[in-house]
Structures are given as C-alpha cells and as structure tokens.
Amino acid sequence: MVKQIGKENSLLNQFIAELRDVEIQKDSLRFRRNLERVGEIFAYEISKKLPYIEKEIITPLGAAQMKVLESYPVLAVILRAGVPLHQGMLNFFDKSENAFISAYRKYHKDGNFEVHIEYVSKPDLEDKTLIIVDPMLASGVSMELAYRELTNEQKPKHTHMVSVLASVEGVNFIKRKFSSTEITLWVGAIDDELTAQAYIVPGLGDAGDLAYGKKL
C-alpha cells in the first residue's frame, strides 16, 4: 500500500532537495512552485493506476482510438500547507472536483497537542476515487482524521494519500489504521526520526510557514 516514488532517480528528488535546502527555502515563491511541481509528478504517477476507457477522437484528418480516464478523481487538500501541492495535482487532473479540510494542532500547557478538524467542504464521494494531499505525514493523525471526516457519509471506491515527506512512524500508523484495499499511500521520501513535537527529522521545517509566512 506504500509507494515511495523517490526511490528511483528522477527530477522529483531534485525538487525535494530544493524544498529541504535552508538557503533555497528563503525564496517562498520557489518553495511553493517546487511543491506544485511535486504535485504534478504525483498526479502523473497516480494516473497510471486509474481506470481508462477507449474513446474515438475526431482529428482534422480522421479518427483515432484513444484511451482516456474513465472518470476524474476528487482532490482533497489539508489547509494551508497543502495548497501548492494540491494545485500541482489540479494542473493535471484539471476536471476534478475538490474538497478542503482545515486541520490544526491544539497545544496544551505541557507541550502535548491534539489535532482538530475545524472545517470541511466536499462534493459527493460515493464510489469515486479520492486523493488527499498534505506535504508532511508526521504522526499520521491529521491524515487519518481528514479521511474519517471526508468519508463519514460516503464511501469512496479507493483513496490515495499523498505526502512529499513522511516519517517511519507516520507510515506505520497509516498501515495499522487502513487496509491496502482501502488506501494507497504515496510518498516522496521517508525520514527515520519524529520529534516529541511531531516534527520530521531531517524533514524540511514547517511547510506552511515556508510557503506562506509565519503564523501567530
């Protein structure tokens, strides 16, 4: 159920290297654009696993039999860091419906936190392919809660979860919570360490802050 596409040499690893680089991170426009380009690569890879139908296409000189997508997936994004990644997916799946989830960490005085879902906007997901994107899969809790909230009334045919970077702990969490018939997890790279504050090491820092500026 886990597809780590960064294992093979490709431009994906160039873009992830730039996302991690502390000097290149100073350019927030480039950071967002790299997330978008990574989203396009994930969209292309996922497109190979979707169902296709044969369709006759009329050209200026005749007719061609082409295989085209049977239907477009629904694209869901966890705000705010996921927006550029989502845009990259949408660049390729340009006819897709979209869903939006606002999730945040509520910290306690002892330093622990809980993930809360604050807002959800979604189309009908019944028997459709769903793709949920979030740049970082740290503990995995945000991704699980987002999926539960999106699917509490309708059941997708299959769901693809997409993260640029993941921790070993986050990957194992998703594997424990879901079956391979239900979920496919797509990641660019997997890092070994997860701090007590649920930050991936070496990771890349706070993707939302790097893309859009620091928050209070």
C-alpha positions as CSV (number, residue, x, y, z in Angstrom):
1,M,0.0,0.0,0.0
2,V,3.0,2.3,0.2
3,K,4.5,3.8,-3.0
4,Q,7.8,5.7,-2.3
5,I,8.4,7.2,-5.7
6,G,11.6,8.9,-4.7
7,K,13.4,5.6,-4.6
8,E,14.0,5.9,-8.3
9,N,16.2,8.6,-9.7
10,S,14.1,11.4,-11.2
11,L,13.6,15.1,-11.1
12,L,11.3,14.5,-8.1
13,N,14.4,14.2,-5.9
14,Q,15.8,17.4,-7.3
15,F,12.6,19.3,-6.3
16,I,12.6,17.6,-2.8
17,A,16.2,18.5,-2.3
18,E,15.4,22.2,-3.0
19,L,12.4,22.0,-0.7
20,R,14.7,20.8,2.1
21,D,17.6,23.3,1.4
22,V,17.7,26.1,4.0
23,E,19.1,28.6,1.5
24,I,16.6,27.9,-1.3
25,Q,13.8,28.0,1.3
26,K,14.3,31.7,1.7
27,D,12.5,32.2,-1.6
28,S,8.9,31.4,-0.7
29,L,7.8,31.6,-4.4
30,R,10.3,28.9,-5.3
31,F,9.2,26.8,-2.4
32,R,5.5,27.0,-3.5
33,R,6.5,26.3,-7.1
34,N,8.5,23.2,-6.1
35,L,5.6,21.9,-4.1
36,E,3.4,22.4,-7.1
37,R,5.8,20.6,-9.4
38,V,6.0,17.7,-7.0
39,G,2.2,17.6,-7.0
40,E,2.3,17.3,-10.8
41,I,4.7,14.3,-10.6
42,F,2.4,12.6,-8.1
43,A,-0.6,13.2,-10.3
44,Y,1.2,11.6,-13.3
45,E,2.2,8.5,-11.2
46,I,-1.2,8.0,-9.7
47,S,-2.8,8.4,-13.1
48,K,-1.2,5.2,-14.2
49,K,-3.3,3.3,-11.6
50,L,-6.7,4.7,-12.5
51,P,-9.2,3.1,-14.8
52,Y,-9.3,4.1,-18.5
53,I,-11.8,3.7,-21.4
54,E,-11.3,3.7,-25.1
55,K,-12.8,6.7,-26.9
56,E,-12.9,7.7,-30.6
57,I,-11.3,11.1,-31.1
58,I,-12.0,13.0,-34.3
59,T,-9.0,14.8,-35.8
60,P,-8.8,17.1,-38.8
61,L,-7.7,14.1,-40.9
62,G,-9.7,11.2,-39.5
63,A,-10.5,9.3,-36.3
64,A,-8.1,8.0,-33.6
65,Q,-8.9,5.4,-30.9
66,M,-7.5,6.7,-27.6
67,K,-7.6,5.6,-24.0
68,V,-8.8,8.3,-21.7
69,L,-9.6,8.5,-18.0
70,E,-12.9,6.8,-17.1
71,S,-13.6,9.5,-14.5
72,Y,-11.5,12.1,-12.7
73,P,-10.6,11.7,-9.0
74,V,-11.8,14.0,-6.3
75,L,-8.8,16.1,-5.0
76,A,-8.8,16.9,-1.2
77,V,-6.3,19.2,0.5
78,I,-5.5,19.8,4.1
79,L,-5.1,23.5,4.6
80,R,-2.8,25.5,4.5
81,A,0.5,23.9,3.6
82,G,-1.1,21.5,1.1
83,V,-2.5,24.2,-1.2
84,P,0.5,24.4,-3.7
85,L,0.7,20.5,-3.7
86,H,-3.0,20.4,-4.4
87,Q,-2.6,22.9,-7.3
88,G,0.0,20.7,-8.9
89,M,-2.4,17.8,-8.8
90,L,-5.2,20.0,-10.2
91,N,-2.9,21.1,-13.1
92,F,-3.0,17.5,-14.3
93,F,-6.5,16.4,-13.0
94,D,-8.0,19.6,-14.4
95,K,-11.6,18.4,-14.5
96,S,-11.6,17.1,-10.9
97,E,-14.0,18.1,-8.1
98,N,-12.3,19.3,-5.0
99,A,-12.5,19.1,-1.2
100,F,-10.9,21.3,1.5
101,I,-10.2,20.4,5.1
102,S,-8.9,22.8,7.8
103,A,-6.9,21.0,10.5
104,Y,-4.8,22.4,13.3
105,R,-2.8,21.4,16.3
106,K,-4.3,22.5,19.7
107,Y,-1.4,22.7,22.1
108,H,-1.7,22.1,25.9
109,K,0.5,23.7,28.6
110,D,2.6,20.5,28.9
111,G,3.6,20.8,25.3
112,N,1.3,17.9,24.1
113,F,-1.3,18.6,21.4
114,E,-4.4,17.3,19.7
115,V,-5.3,17.6,16.1
116,H,-8.7,19.2,15.4
117,I,-10.7,19.4,12.2
118,E,-12.3,22.8,12.0
119,Y,-13.9,23.0,8.5
120,V,-14.7,20.6,5.7
121,S,-16.1,21.4,2.2
122,K,-16.6,18.4,-0.1
123,P,-18.5,17.0,-3.1
124,D,-20.3,13.7,-3.2
125,L,-17.6,11.0,-2.7
126,E,-19.7,7.8,-3.1
127,D,-17.9,5.2,-5.2
128,K,-15.4,7.8,-6.5
129,T,-11.6,7.8,-6.4
130,L,-10.4,10.2,-3.7
131,I,-6.9,11.8,-3.4
132,I,-5.9,13.5,-0.2
133,V,-2.8,15.7,-0.2
134,D,-0.7,17.0,2.7
135,P,3.0,17.8,2.3
136,M,4.1,16.2,5.6
137,L,3.0,12.9,7.1
138,A,4.4,13.2,10.6
139,S,2.4,11.2,13.1
140,G,-0.3,10.4,10.5
141,V,-3.1,11.6,12.8
142,S,-4.1,14.6,10.6
143,M,-4.3,12.4,7.5
144,E,-6.4,9.8,9.4
145,L,-8.8,12.4,10.8
146,A,-9.2,14.2,7.5
147,Y,-10.1,10.9,5.8
148,R,-12.6,10.0,8.5
149,E,-14.2,13.4,8.3
150,L,-14.4,13.3,4.5
151,T,-15.9,9.7,4.3
152,N,-18.2,9.7,7.3
153,E,-21.2,9.8,5.0
154,Q,-20.0,8.4,1.7
155,K,-17.5,5.7,0.9
156,P,-15.0,6.3,-1.9
157,K,-14.1,3.4,-4.3
158,H,-10.4,3.9,-3.3
159,T,-8.4,6.6,-1.6
160,H,-4.8,7.7,-2.4
161,M,-3.0,9.6,0.3
162,V,-0.1,11.8,-0.9
163,S,2.7,13.4,1.1
164,V,6.1,14.7,0.0
165,L,7.9,13.7,3.2
166,A,6.8,11.1,5.7
167,S,8.2,9.7,9.0
168,V,8.6,6.0,9.5
169,E,6.2,6.3,12.4
170,G,3.6,8.1,10.3
171,V,3.8,5.4,7.6
172,N,3.4,2.6,10.1
173,F,0.5,4.5,11.7
174,I,-1.4,4.6,8.3
175,K,-0.6,0.9,7.7
176,R,-2.1,0.0,11.0
177,K,-5.2,2.1,10.5
178,F,-6.1,1.1,6.9
179,S,-6.0,-1.9,4.6
180,S,-4.4,-1.9,1.2
181,T,-7.8,-2.4,-0.5
182,E,-8.9,0.9,1.1
183,I,-5.8,3.1,0.9
184,T,-2.7,3.6,-1.2
185,L,-0.1,5.8,0.4
186,W,2.2,7.8,-1.9
187,V,5.3,9.5,-0.5
188,G,8.4,11.1,-2.0
189,A,10.8,10.2,0.8
190,I,10.6,8.6,4.3
191,D,12.7,10.0,7.2
192,D,13.6,8.0,10.3
193,E,13.1,10.4,13.1
194,L,10.0,12.1,14.6
195,T,10.5,14.5,17.5
196,A,8.3,14.7,20.6
197,Q,6.7,17.8,19.0
198,A,5.8,15.6,15.9
199,Y,8.4,17.2,13.5
200,I,10.1,15.1,10.9
201,V,13.9,15.0,11.0
202,P,15.7,15.9,8.8
203,G,12.4,16.9,7.2
204,L,12.2,20.4,5.9
205,G,10.7,22.5,8.7
206,D,7.2,24.0,8.7
207,A,5.9,23.7,5.1
208,G,3.0,26.1,5.8
209,D,5.3,28.8,7.2
210,L,7.8,28.4,4.3
211,A,5.1,28.7,1.7
212,Y,3.0,31.5,3.2
213,G,4.9,33.1,6.1
214,K,5.0,32.5,9.9
215,K,1.7,32.4,11.8
216,L,1.0,33.6,15.3
